[in-house]
Amino acid sequence: MAVRAVRGAVQLERDEAGHMEERVGALLTAVLERNGLTADDLISIWFTATPDLHSDFPAAAARKHGIVDVPLICAQELDVEGAMPRVVRVLAHIESDRPRADIAHVYLGAAAALRKDIAQ
């Protein structure tokens, strides 16, 4: 079993805790499903959020969606002028037999524009 990294992002429509929980949950569900993973395959997850998101921690949303025994950490994304607003990004470290080229990186909705080269 190899250690792999999966990237993803989602843009929120508004800065509200319930909305963040919903959208981060959808992102994590898509990451797991598209890569044939379960929570047991997760090693750790890094979340970043743009500076305009204040309502909650993305990691709290992950916990509410059943990812309870995986190390999680949140950080603030760089405040770059002109960057897409209200974005939560994820970098998940996983155990997988998939070759690196077969890992499905997940960019939902408008966030697909962030990484057109790897978004699936």
N, C-alpha and C positions, 0 to 999 in steps of 0.2 A: 504494500500500500504506500503510495507516494503522498507527500504533502504538496498541495496545490493552493493557489490563491484565486478567488473569484471576486470580480469587481461588479459594482452596480450603483445605480443612483435613481432617485425619484424627485420630481419637483412637487412641492406642496402648493395647493391653491391659496391657502391661508395659514397663518401661524396660530393654530389652535391644537391643544393637546390631543383631543379626540381625533382630529383629522390627521395629525402626525402618527398616532397609533394605527389608524387605518392604512395610511399610505406606506409606512415602514413595514407593517405586517404584510401588505401585498407584495412589496419588494422582496422580503425574505422568503415568502412562500414561493414566488417565482424563481428565485435563486435555487432553492432546494428542489423544486419540481423539475426545472429545466436541466438540472445536473444529476437527477436521480439520487438525491441525498436525503438523509434524515438528520434530525438534530444530533444524533450520535456521531455523525461524520464531521461535525464542526469542531475545530480546535480552538479558534478564537475569532472575534469579530471586532474590527475597528470601524467606528462611525465618525463621519465629520458632518457638520451642519454649517450652512452659511451663517454669517453674523446676524442676519435678520430673523433667525429662528430662536425664540426665547421661551416658548410655551412648555417644553418638556425635553427630556433626554431621549434620543432615538433608542438607546439601550433599554429604557423603560418600556418602550413599545415592544421590543424583542422579548422581554420577560413576560409581558402580557400575552404574547403569542406562543408561549410554551418553551422558549429557549431559556431555560432556568439554570443549567449547570455548566454553561459555557462562559469563559472569561470574555467580557465585553468592555469596551472603553469608548468614550466620546471625546471629540476634540472639535475646535472651531476651524472651519475652512478659512483659507486666506481671503482677505477682503480686497479683492481685485476689482478695480473699476470696470464696469461693463459686464461683469460675470452674471450668469443666470441667477436670479434670486430664489430664495426659499428651497434650496436643494439639500437633501440628505444623501450622502455618499456612503458606500459600504465597501470594506475590504475584508472578506471572510477567508480565513485559512481553514482548509479542509483536508481530510484524508480521502483519497480517491484513486481508483485504478485507471481513470481516464487519462489519456495523453494530454499534455498541456494544451495542444491545439484543439482539443475537443471540449474544453471547458466553456460553458455558456455564460458569458457576462451579460448582465441584465440591466438595461436602462429603460425605465418605464416612461411612457408619455413623452412630454417635451424634453425630458432628460436624455432621450436618445441622441439629441443633437450634440451632447457633450463628447461622445466618443463614437462617432459614426464608423470608425475603423474596427471596433470590437463589439458594438451593441448588437444583440441578437433578439 
